[in-house]
Amino acid sequence: MTTALLYCAGGGIGDSLVASVVGRALRARFARVDALTLPGHRATLERVPDLDEVLVDDGGDEAALAAALCARGYGACVVTWATARTARVPQLAKIPVRVGQARRLYSRRFTQRVTVRSEEGDTQSHWTDIQLDYARALDCDTDDHRYRFVPTEGDAEEAERLRVILSLSKDDDDFIIVNPCNAIASKRGNWPVEGWAALCAALAQKYGMPVLVSGSPADAPVAGAIVTAALRRRAGCASADGAHGWAGVGQAQDDTGVSGGGGIGGGGRSSGVGWGGTFDCLRVLHSIMIV
């Protein structure tokens, strides 16, 4: 077996990024590791150096997708987000070794079944380590559990464009990113806007840094509402549209953090672009993907 497929087509972008560490582990046995993911996750995984190619499962015809995968001749497939579809497609594709979650009605379609440790009461292990159990079923592992995400030159250019739009200084490198939304935030209709707004205002006041509220395009109404509410406590706001260019903010910096599923990240200097400063304001980036 020389090629493997990492099938991570479910959840939010962060779930696929976590799964990419499984792809790194698979390199212990496989010369090539491709990923099959959701359309909205593709751009993120294309920036992960542990993956050779990123394919898309758009939810279309299973037989057509399986035929395309079969033609690629994968020796193994690891499914990190198991559903009836993601269990069925690798089997239809005639991939001989198929690793996936145990204890499900569709688990019979996997040749190696992995029990998720958290289902047995494990509340201590990091989710990345639990996910790596799928790779371990194939005698693959890695000691490096850090996610790898390498911005492109285009991301750096987009980051510079946003820096100019938001009037951020090149001379400072401190800022705070708050990503208050997850994959279902835009669908819920009852996201806790006021609580996130209070947090943003408190962070800006305590640390004297710009607070950047981020989200996907679908999250724009929620992110905008949070900024509006936060500005009742603080003054000044700028807004901009963008895409993965925001990734250029944190290029190659160990102290840079981004967050998905609702969370906070600290930011640092990007490649050639210093971001931040002591701005007594909040800014919303309406269409920026933070993972």
C-alpha positions as CSV (number, residue, x, y, z in Angstrom):
1,M,0.0,0.0,0.0
2,T,1.6,3.3,-1.1
3,T,-1.3,5.7,-1.1
4,A,-3.9,6.5,1.6
5,L,-7.0,8.6,1.7
6,L,-8.0,10.7,4.8
7,Y,-11.8,11.0,4.6
8,C,-12.7,14.0,6.8
9,A,-16.0,15.3,5.5
10,G,-18.0,16.4,8.5
11,G,-18.3,18.9,11.3
12,G,-16.6,22.3,11.2
13,I,-13.3,23.4,9.6
14,G,-11.6,22.8,12.9
15,D,-12.6,19.1,12.8
16,S,-10.9,18.7,9.5
17,L,-7.8,20.6,10.7
18,V,-7.6,18.2,13.7
19,A,-8.0,15.3,11.3
20,S,-5.0,16.5,9.3
21,V,-2.7,15.3,12.1
22,V,-4.0,11.8,11.3
23,G,-2.8,12.4,7.8
24,R,0.7,13.2,9.1
25,A,0.7,10.0,11.1
26,L,-0.2,8.0,8.0
27,R,3.0,9.1,6.3
28,A,4.8,6.5,8.6
29,R,3.6,3.9,6.1
30,F,2.2,5.7,3.0
31,A,4.2,7.6,0.5
32,R,1.2,9.7,-0.5
33,V,-1.7,10.9,1.6
34,D,-4.7,12.7,0.1
35,A,-7.7,14.2,1.8
36,L,-11.4,14.0,0.9
37,T,-13.3,16.8,2.7
38,L,-16.3,19.2,2.4
39,P,-16.2,22.0,-0.1
40,G,-16.0,24.6,2.6
41,H,-13.0,22.9,4.2
42,R,-11.0,22.5,1.1
43,A,-9.1,25.8,1.2
44,T,-8.0,25.1,4.8
45,L,-6.6,21.6,4.1
46,E,-4.9,22.9,0.9
47,R,-2.7,24.8,3.3
48,V,-1.7,21.7,5.3
49,P,1.7,20.4,4.1
50,D,1.1,16.9,5.4
51,L,-1.5,16.3,2.6
52,D,-0.6,15.8,-1.0
53,E,-4.0,16.6,-2.6
54,V,-7.4,17.7,-1.3
55,L,-10.5,16.3,-2.9
56,V,-14.1,17.4,-2.3
57,D,-17.2,15.4,-1.3
58,D,-20.0,17.8,-2.3
59,G,-22.7,15.4,-1.2
60,G,-23.5,14.3,-4.8
61,D,-23.9,10.9,-6.3
62,E,-22.1,8.3,-4.2
63,A,-21.4,5.9,-7.1
64,A,-19.7,8.6,-9.2
65,L,-17.6,9.7,-6.2
66,A,-16.7,6.0,-5.4
67,A,-15.7,5.4,-9.1
68,A,-13.4,8.4,-9.1
69,L,-11.7,7.2,-5.9
70,C,-11.4,3.7,-7.2
71,A,-9.6,4.9,-10.2
72,R,-7.0,6.5,-7.9
73,G,-6.1,3.1,-6.4
74,Y,-5.9,3.9,-2.7
75,G,-4.6,1.1,-0.5
76,A,-6.3,2.4,2.6
77,C,-8.9,4.9,3.8
78,V,-9.2,6.4,7.2
79,V,-12.6,8.0,8.0
80,T,-12.4,10.4,10.9
81,W,-16.0,11.7,10.7
82,A,-18.1,8.5,10.2
83,T,-21.6,8.6,8.8
84,A,-23.6,6.2,6.7
85,R,-22.3,8.0,3.6
86,T,-18.6,8.2,4.6
87,A,-18.7,4.5,5.5
88,R,-20.3,3.5,2.3
89,V,-18.3,5.5,-0.2
90,P,-14.9,3.8,0.5
91,Q,-16.4,0.4,0.3
92,L,-18.0,1.2,-3.0
93,A,-14.6,2.5,-4.1
94,K,-13.2,-0.9,-3.4
95,I,-10.5,0.4,-1.1
96,P,-9.2,-2.7,0.6
97,V,-8.4,-1.3,4.0
98,R,-11.0,0.9,5.6
99,V,-10.6,2.3,9.1
100,G,-13.6,4.0,10.9
101,Q,-15.6,4.3,14.1
102,A,-16.9,1.2,15.8
103,R,-20.4,0.8,17.5
104,R,-22.4,2.2,14.6
105,L,-24.9,0.4,12.3
106,Y,-22.6,1.2,9.4
107,S,-19.4,0.2,11.2
108,R,-19.6,-3.2,9.4
109,R,-18.4,-1.4,6.2
110,F,-15.0,-0.8,7.9
111,T,-12.3,-3.4,7.9
112,Q,-10.8,-1.9,11.1
113,R,-13.1,-0.5,13.7
114,V,-11.9,1.9,16.3
115,T,-13.8,2.6,19.5
116,V,-13.7,6.3,20.3
117,R,-12.1,6.6,23.8
118,S,-14.4,9.4,24.9
119,E,-17.3,7.1,24.5
120,E,-15.8,4.9,27.3
121,G,-15.4,7.8,29.7
122,D,-12.0,9.2,28.7
123,T,-12.2,12.9,29.6
124,Q,-8.5,13.6,29.9
125,S,-7.0,12.8,26.4
126,H,-6.8,15.6,23.9
127,W,-9.1,15.1,20.9
128,T,-6.1,15.0,18.6
129,D,-4.7,12.0,20.4
130,I,-8.1,10.3,20.3
131,Q,-8.3,10.9,16.6
132,L,-4.8,9.4,16.1
133,D,-6.3,6.0,17.3
134,Y,-7.5,5.7,13.7
135,A,-4.0,5.9,12.4
136,R,-2.7,3.6,15.1
137,A,-5.1,0.9,13.8
138,L,-2.7,0.9,10.8
139,D,0.4,1.0,12.9
140,C,1.0,4.7,12.1
141,D,1.6,7.4,14.7
142,T,3.3,10.7,15.2
143,D,4.7,12.5,18.3
144,D,3.9,15.9,16.7
145,H,0.3,16.7,17.5
146,R,0.5,20.3,16.4
147,Y,-1.7,21.4,13.5
148,R,0.2,22.7,10.5
149,F,-1.3,25.5,8.4
150,V,0.9,27.3,6.0
151,P,-0.5,30.5,4.4
152,T,0.1,31.2,0.8
153,E,1.6,34.2,-0.9
154,G,-1.9,35.2,-1.8
155,D,-2.9,35.0,1.9
156,A,-0.1,37.4,2.8
157,E,-1.3,39.8,0.1
158,E,-4.8,39.6,1.4
159,A,-3.6,40.2,4.9
160,E,-1.8,43.3,3.8
161,R,-5.0,44.5,2.1
162,L,-6.9,44.0,5.3
163,R,-4.2,45.7,7.4
164,V,-4.6,48.8,5.2
165,I,-8.4,48.7,5.3
166,L,-8.5,48.3,9.1
167,S,-5.7,51.0,9.6
168,L,-3.6,48.5,11.6
169,S,0.0,49.5,12.2
170,K,3.0,47.6,10.7
171,D,5.0,48.6,13.8
172,D,3.2,46.6,16.4
173,D,2.4,42.9,16.6
174,D,-0.1,42.3,19.4
175,F,-3.8,41.8,18.9
176,I,-6.6,39.4,20.0
177,I,-8.8,37.4,17.7
178,V,-12.2,36.3,19.0
179,N,-14.0,33.7,16.9
180,P,-17.4,33.4,18.7
181,C,-19.2,31.2,16.2
182,N,-19.1,27.5,15.2
183,A,-20.6,25.6,12.4
184,I,-24.2,26.0,13.6
185,A,-24.0,29.5,15.0
186,S,-25.6,31.1,11.9
187,K,-28.4,28.5,12.0
188,R,-29.4,28.7,15.6
189,G,-30.9,32.2,15.7
190,N,-30.2,32.5,19.4
191,W,-26.4,32.8,19.7
192,P,-25.4,34.5,23.0
193,V,-24.4,37.9,21.4
194,E,-24.4,39.9,24.6
195,G,-22.1,37.5,26.5
196,W,-19.6,37.5,23.6
197,A,-19.9,41.3,23.4
198,A,-19.1,41.7,27.1
199,L,-16.1,39.5,26.7
200,C,-14.8,41.5,23.7
201,A,-15.1,44.8,25.4
202,A,-13.4,43.4,28.6
203,L,-10.5,42.1,26.6
204,A,-10.0,45.3,24.8
205,Q,-10.1,47.3,28.0
206,K,-7.8,44.9,30.0
207,Y,-5.1,44.4,27.4
208,G,-5.2,47.6,25.4
209,M,-5.1,45.6,22.1
210,P,-7.4,45.5,19.1
211,V,-10.0,42.8,19.3
212,L,-10.8,41.3,15.9
213,V,-14.1,39.5,15.8
214,S,-14.0,36.9,13.1
215,G,-16.2,34.3,11.3
216,S,-17.3,32.8,8.1
217,P,-19.5,34.7,5.6
218,A,-22.5,33.0,7.1
219,D,-21.5,34.3,10.5
220,A,-21.4,38.0,9.4
221,P,-24.8,38.9,11.0
222,V,-23.8,37.3,14.3
223,A,-20.3,38.9,14.3
224,G,-21.7,42.3,13.4
225,A,-24.2,42.1,16.2
226,I,-21.5,41.2,18.7
227,V,-19.4,44.2,17.6
228,T,-22.5,46.5,17.7
229,A,-23.2,45.3,21.2
230,A,-19.6,45.6,22.3
231,L,-19.4,49.2,21.0
232,R,-22.1,50.2,23.4
233,R,-19.3,49.9,25.9
234,R,-16.4,51.1,23.8
235,A,-16.1,53.5,20.9
236,G,-14.8,53.1,17.3
237,C,-15.3,50.3,14.8
238,A,-14.1,49.4,11.4
239,S,-15.2,46.5,9.2
240,A,-13.9,44.7,6.1
241,D,-14.5,41.7,3.9
242,G,-11.9,39.0,3.2
243,A,-11.2,35.3,2.9
244,H,-8.3,33.0,3.8
245,G,-6.0,36.0,3.5
246,W,-6.5,36.5,7.3
247,A,-4.3,33.4,7.6
248,G,-1.3,35.5,6.6
249,V,-1.6,37.3,9.9
250,G,-0.1,34.3,11.8
251,Q,2.4,32.9,9.3
252,A,5.2,30.9,10.9
253,Q,4.7,32.3,14.4
254,D,4.6,29.9,17.4
255,D,2.9,32.5,19.6
256,T,0.1,33.1,17.1
257,G,-3.3,31.4,17.9
258,V,-6.5,31.1,15.9
259,S,-9.6,29.5,17.2
260,G,-12.6,27.6,15.9
261,G,-15.9,26.5,17.4
262,G,-16.0,29.7,19.5
263,G,-12.9,30.8,21.2
264,I,-10.0,33.2,21.6
265,G,-6.6,33.4,19.9
266,G,-3.6,35.7,20.3
267,G,-2.0,37.0,17.2
268,G,1.6,37.9,16.3
269,R,3.7,39.2,13.4
270,S,3.0,37.7,10.0
271,S,5.5,37.4,7.1
272,G,6.6,40.9,6.5
273,V,3.5,42.4,8.1
274,G,3.3,43.5,11.7
275,W,-0.3,43.5,13.0
276,G,-1.9,45.1,16.0
277,G,-1.0,48.0,18.3
278,T,-2.9,49.5,21.2
279,F,-6.2,50.4,19.6
280,D,-9.1,51.4,21.9
281,C,-11.6,49.8,19.5
282,L,-13.2,46.7,18.1
283,R,-13.3,45.6,14.5
284,V,-15.3,43.0,12.7
285,L,-14.0,41.0,9.8
286,H,-17.2,39.9,8.2
287,S,-16.0,37.2,5.8
288,I,-12.8,35.9,7.3
289,M,-12.2,32.2,7.9
290,I,-10.5,31.6,11.2
291,V,-9.9,27.9,11.9
